[in-house]
Amino acid sequence: MSPPDLHERLIDELRARVEMELWFGVEWMRRAAPARPTGPALDRPEPAKAPTPLSQPMPPPVPPRETGPRQANAPPPPAAATRASPDEVRAAAEELARVAGEAAACTKCGLARTRKQVVFGVGHPRARLMLVGEAPGYHEDQQGEPFVGRAGQLLTRMLAKIGLERKDVYIGNVLKCRPPDNRPPTIEEKICCRPWLEKQRETIRPEAFLALGAHAAKMLLGMTEDVSIARLRGKVHERSGVPVVVTYHPAYLLRQPADRWKSLDDLLRVQAILQGRDPAAIRPSSPGQPDV
Ligand code: SF4
């Protein structure tokens, strides 16, 4: 890396660090202790130094650096994963573990006979963002965790584009058991399984949902009619006062990589919500195959 590139990267990292500290409410930092002098001055007492307020002497922010082709929506720094206290997080984790234990023995629909195991959900127990997919596939059924196959790897990379890791969000599915041959869920199965999703929602209390695919969108929005993802995405819906953003299922994006830029725009809408910005300000990016 050339010195100018390294310099700009350091500035970017410093800016992201400062914005993250401000996001967490840190408004000043103690200046690093000066190097210990040597020689005769050693015994002289150092005058005490007052803490340096971060917000006052900071230089004005450096404008974002444009790299490569212009993008319509340059992502700001990541939002915090939770606003809950450690005690609240612990209580939610215990409640989710208790409910997952109950769900592990569920036989309310016929999928109990064909599954290897119940795939309850994974992630931060008080995440601000909850992702809801359709149902476990082969790899998820084998490993007991949602979105671990190729579609899950794509989802992980897409989350990284808005500065989130899987541990920062909660990931679940409409159905907790794998339908044979990955067929779509039936209405009866969705009705049977809905209480588990509701229990997750009540415990996690997310500030935003990301619906991955039509089944998740219709479940979260309480819709029964057939409606395409194309009609649902691009705007922010609401479920009991909580914003719901709809996007393509990552498995679809594996087959249609040309649509990934649309899903990245949807993730930017989610990020705007988490950061208290107006998601309507996110404009469609230029069509193209994003680096994800
Ligand atoms: S899909 Fe849901 S309702 Fe059906 S057996 Fe599994 S956990 Fe129970």
Boltz pocket constraint, residues with backbone or C-beta under 6 A from the ligand:
constraints:
  - pocket:
      binder: B
      contacts: [[A, 103], [A, 106], [A, 107], [A, 108], [A, 109], [A, 110], [A, 111], [A, 112], [A, 118], [A, 174], [A, 175], [A, 176], [A, 177], [A, 189], [A, 192], [A, 193], [A, 196]]
      max_distance: 6.0
